[in-house]
Amino acid sequence: ADGMPDPETSGLLPEIREDIGAAHAYTPPWLQINLPDMQGPFNIAHMVLGEEAFTAPAADPKHFRAFMRLATDFLIAVHRNLCQWIGARLPIFPPMWHRIAECSVNLVSEDFYLRHVLEHDLRIAQYYGEVSVHTCSGPHVFRVTLRNLPKVCQTEAGFIARTAAGYTPVDYALAEIADRPIVLSIGQELPQGREEQFIRRDLERARTNPRLLFDYTGMHWKKRDDALIRDLHQRVDEHWGQPAPVPPVRTADEAGSQPGPQV
């Protein structure tokens, strides 16, 4: 009812602007100032409204839609102000870093997203030009955003053991992306005893696909495992440095009736 908060003076924004000004005043010009994590319209709705974000679309769709529009307007206005305050110190990242975080979409259905969230994400995507999507592992989140948002330049997949809506398998994600120029960020929990196997499999994928990024976590690792982690890192580095195995050339007899090269 009060309209959009002031995108310059509300909340922590004056303090943030002051911090940016201090960085300009007291740090060398080559030091860049990054943007904060801007999240996304439905994540913001969940943070502000709590569980009502899941019930309001049915109980009070008119006001929920108005709230989502307000949250989207505010996000865009704050982003513009931050870019202006940072100025030339803003890193010129590839467009993939304009991210929409969809963590809370894991708690609703694909149909809910299409009916109540998509229109607001489309406004953000239009403003950013190209977007990266943080799916928070959910396969339906991966699918519905990849198929409905324009100019997705980065999305996510990988094995996570305990999630609200399951995880997105890497092979499934690669098949959905097909030959589109989309970066796939593979984030995986490493199963105990099979850590190296998981990482090597991703490295082999990267030999033929230059649009893959990787990060890993071992949920079972403790401080005492630091040496083990360093050794694992060294082994997979050495593996990556080795040339890719060349498949053997079959002779005509080995190929049977299948056409192929003859030696």
C-alpha positions as CSV (number, residue, x, y, z in Angstrom):
1,A,0.0,0.0,0.0
2,D,2.9,2.4,0.6
3,G,4.4,1.8,-2.9
4,M,8.0,0.9,-3.7
5,P,10.6,1.6,-1.1
6,D,13.2,4.3,-2.0
7,P,15.9,2.4,-3.9
8,E,18.6,4.9,-2.6
9,T,17.7,5.3,1.0
10,S,15.8,2.3,2.3
11,G,17.3,-0.4,4.5
12,L,21.0,-0.9,4.3
13,L,21.4,1.0,1.0
14,P,22.9,4.2,2.6
15,E,25.4,2.1,4.4
16,I,26.3,0.2,1.2
17,R,26.7,3.5,-0.7
18,E,29.0,4.8,2.0
19,D,31.1,1.6,1.8
20,I,31.4,2.0,-2.0
21,G,32.4,5.6,-1.5
22,A,35.1,4.6,1.0
23,A,36.4,2.0,-1.5
24,H,36.6,4.8,-4.1
25,A,38.4,7.1,-1.7
26,Y,40.9,4.8,0.0
27,T,41.7,2.0,-2.4
28,P,43.8,2.0,-5.6
29,P,41.9,2.5,-8.9
30,W,42.7,-1.1,-10.1
31,L,40.7,-2.6,-7.2
32,Q,37.2,-3.5,-8.6
33,I,34.0,-3.5,-6.7
34,N,31.6,-6.3,-7.3
35,L,27.8,-6.2,-7.1
36,P,26.0,-8.1,-4.3
37,D,23.9,-11.2,-4.8
38,M,20.6,-9.7,-6.1
39,Q,18.7,-13.0,-5.7
40,G,15.5,-13.0,-7.7
41,P,11.8,-11.9,-7.4
42,F,10.4,-15.1,-5.9
43,N,13.4,-15.6,-3.5
44,I,12.8,-12.0,-2.3
45,A,9.1,-12.7,-1.9
46,H,9.9,-15.7,0.2
47,M,12.3,-13.8,2.4
48,V,9.8,-10.9,3.0
49,L,6.5,-12.9,3.2
50,G,7.7,-16.1,4.7
51,E,5.4,-19.1,4.1
52,E,2.7,-16.8,2.8
53,A,4.6,-16.6,-0.4
54,F,3.3,-20.1,-1.1
55,T,-0.3,-19.5,-0.1
56,A,-0.9,-15.9,-1.2
57,P,-1.1,-16.8,-5.0
58,A,-4.2,-18.9,-4.2
59,A,-5.7,-16.8,-1.3
60,D,-5.0,-13.3,-2.7
61,P,-3.7,-13.5,-6.2
62,K,-4.3,-9.8,-7.0
63,H,-2.1,-8.5,-4.1
64,F,0.5,-11.2,-4.6
65,R,1.0,-10.3,-8.2
66,A,1.2,-6.6,-7.2
67,F,3.8,-7.5,-4.5
68,M,5.9,-9.4,-7.0
69,R,5.8,-6.5,-9.5
70,L,6.9,-4.2,-6.7
71,A,9.8,-6.5,-5.7
72,T,10.9,-6.7,-9.3
73,D,10.7,-2.9,-9.8
74,F,12.8,-2.5,-6.6
75,L,15.4,-5.1,-7.6
76,I,15.9,-3.4,-11.0
77,A,16.1,0.1,-9.5
78,V,18.6,-0.9,-6.8
79,H,20.7,-2.7,-9.5
80,R,20.8,0.5,-11.6
81,N,21.8,2.6,-8.5
82,L,24.6,0.2,-7.5
83,C,26.0,0.2,-11.0
84,Q,26.0,4.0,-11.0
85,W,27.6,4.2,-7.5
86,I,30.3,1.7,-8.4
87,G,30.9,3.3,-11.8
88,A,34.2,2.4,-13.6
89,R,35.2,0.1,-10.7
90,L,32.5,-2.4,-11.7
91,P,34.1,-5.6,-13.1
92,I,33.2,-6.2,-16.7
93,F,32.1,-9.8,-16.2
94,P,30.6,-11.9,-19.0
95,P,26.7,-11.7,-19.0
96,M,26.6,-15.1,-17.2
97,W,27.2,-13.3,-13.9
98,H,23.8,-11.5,-14.1
99,R,22.2,-14.2,-12.0
100,I,18.6,-15.0,-11.0
101,A,18.6,-17.2,-7.9
102,E,15.6,-19.6,-7.8
103,C,16.2,-21.4,-4.5
104,S,12.6,-21.0,-3.4
105,V,11.2,-22.4,-6.6
106,N,12.4,-25.8,-5.3
107,L,9.5,-25.5,-2.8
108,V,6.8,-25.0,-5.4
109,S,5.7,-26.8,-8.5
110,E,6.6,-26.2,-12.1
111,D,3.0,-25.1,-12.7
112,F,3.2,-22.6,-9.8
113,Y,6.3,-21.1,-11.4
114,L,4.7,-20.7,-14.8
115,R,1.6,-19.1,-13.3
116,H,3.0,-16.9,-10.6
117,V,6.8,-16.3,-11.1
118,L,7.7,-16.5,-14.8
119,E,6.3,-13.1,-15.8
120,H,8.5,-11.4,-13.2
121,D,11.6,-13.4,-14.1
122,L,11.0,-12.4,-17.8
123,R,11.2,-8.7,-16.8
124,I,14.5,-9.4,-15.0
125,A,15.8,-11.3,-18.0
126,Q,14.8,-8.5,-20.4
127,Y,16.6,-6.0,-18.1
128,Y,19.8,-8.0,-17.8
129,G,19.9,-9.1,-21.5
130,E,21.4,-12.5,-20.7
131,V,21.0,-14.4,-17.4
132,S,22.6,-17.1,-15.3
133,V,20.1,-19.2,-13.4
134,H,20.9,-20.6,-9.9
135,T,18.6,-23.6,-9.8
136,C,19.6,-24.8,-6.3
137,S,19.8,-28.3,-7.7
138,G,16.1,-28.8,-8.6
139,P,15.5,-30.7,-11.8
140,H,12.1,-29.1,-12.4
141,V,13.7,-25.6,-11.7
142,F,16.4,-26.4,-14.3
143,R,13.8,-27.5,-16.8
144,V,11.2,-24.8,-16.4
145,T,13.8,-21.9,-16.5
146,L,15.8,-23.3,-19.4
147,R,12.7,-23.8,-21.5
148,N,11.0,-20.5,-20.7
149,L,13.5,-17.8,-20.0
150,P,15.2,-16.2,-23.0
151,K,18.9,-15.9,-23.4
152,V,20.0,-18.2,-20.6
153,C,23.7,-18.2,-20.8
154,Q,24.5,-20.3,-17.7
155,T,22.7,-22.9,-15.6
156,E,23.5,-25.6,-13.1
157,A,23.5,-29.4,-12.6
158,G,25.2,-32.0,-10.4
159,F,24.6,-34.6,-7.7
160,I,23.5,-33.3,-4.3
161,A,22.4,-36.0,-1.8
162,R,19.7,-34.3,0.2
163,T,17.6,-31.6,-1.5
164,A,14.0,-30.4,-1.3
165,A,13.2,-31.4,-4.9
166,G,15.9,-33.8,-6.0
167,Y,19.0,-32.9,-8.1
168,T,19.7,-32.4,-11.8
169,P,21.9,-35.1,-13.3
170,V,24.7,-33.8,-15.4
171,D,23.9,-36.1,-18.4
172,Y,20.3,-34.9,-18.3
173,A,21.3,-31.3,-18.3
174,L,23.7,-31.7,-21.2
175,A,21.0,-33.4,-23.2
176,E,18.6,-30.6,-22.5
177,I,21.2,-28.0,-23.4
178,A,22.2,-29.9,-26.6
179,D,24.3,-27.6,-28.8
180,R,23.2,-24.3,-27.4
181,P,26.0,-21.9,-26.2
182,I,25.1,-22.3,-22.5
183,V,27.6,-22.7,-19.8
184,L,26.8,-25.6,-17.4
185,S,28.1,-25.1,-13.9
186,I,28.5,-28.6,-12.4
187,G,28.4,-28.5,-8.6
188,Q,28.5,-31.9,-6.9
189,E,28.8,-33.5,-3.5
190,L,31.5,-36.1,-3.7
191,P,30.5,-39.6,-2.5
192,Q,32.9,-41.0,0.1
193,G,35.4,-43.3,-1.5
194,R,34.5,-42.2,-5.0
195,E,35.6,-38.6,-5.0
196,E,38.3,-39.0,-7.7
197,Q,36.0,-41.0,-9.9
198,F,33.4,-38.3,-9.9
199,I,35.9,-35.5,-10.7
200,R,37.6,-37.5,-13.4
201,R,34.3,-38.2,-15.1
202,D,33.7,-34.4,-15.3
203,L,37.2,-33.7,-16.6
204,E,36.6,-36.2,-19.4
205,R,33.4,-34.3,-20.3
206,A,35.4,-31.1,-20.4
207,R,37.8,-32.4,-23.0
208,T,35.1,-32.2,-25.6
209,N,32.9,-29.4,-24.1
210,P,34.5,-26.0,-23.4
211,R,31.4,-24.7,-21.6
212,L,31.7,-26.6,-18.3
213,L,32.6,-25.2,-14.9
214,F,33.1,-27.3,-11.8
215,D,33.0,-27.1,-8.0
216,Y,32.8,-29.8,-5.4
217,T,32.3,-30.4,-1.8
218,G,32.9,-33.4,0.5
219,M,30.2,-33.3,3.1
220,H,32.1,-36.0,5.0
221,W,35.4,-34.1,5.0
222,K,36.8,-32.8,8.3
223,K,39.7,-30.5,9.1
224,R,41.9,-33.6,9.5
225,D,41.3,-34.4,5.8
226,D,43.2,-31.4,4.5
227,A,46.1,-33.5,3.3
228,L,43.8,-36.0,1.6
229,I,42.1,-33.1,-0.2
230,R,45.4,-31.7,-1.4
231,D,46.5,-35.1,-2.6
232,L,43.2,-35.6,-4.5
233,H,43.6,-32.2,-6.1
234,Q,47.2,-33.0,-7.2
235,R,46.1,-36.3,-8.7
236,V,43.2,-34.9,-10.7
237,D,45.5,-32.0,-11.9
238,E,48.0,-34.6,-13.1
239,H,45.1,-36.5,-14.8
240,W,44.0,-33.3,-16.6
241,G,47.5,-32.7,-17.8
242,Q,47.7,-36.1,-19.6
243,P,46.6,-36.3,-23.2
244,A,43.1,-37.6,-23.9
245,P,43.1,-41.3,-24.7
246,V,42.9,-42.0,-28.5
247,P,40.3,-44.7,-29.4
248,P,41.9,-47.6,-31.2
249,V,41.4,-47.8,-35.0
250,R,39.7,-51.1,-35.9
251,T,40.8,-53.2,-38.9
252,A,38.3,-54.2,-41.5
253,D,38.0,-57.7,-39.9
254,E,37.4,-56.2,-36.5
255,A,34.8,-53.8,-37.9
256,G,32.8,-56.7,-39.5
257,S,30.1,-55.4,-41.7
258,Q,30.3,-51.9,-40.3
259,P,32.0,-49.3,-42.6
260,G,35.1,-47.9,-41.2
261,P,38.8,-47.1,-41.8
262,Q,41.0,-49.9,-43.0
263,V,44.5,-50.4,-41.8
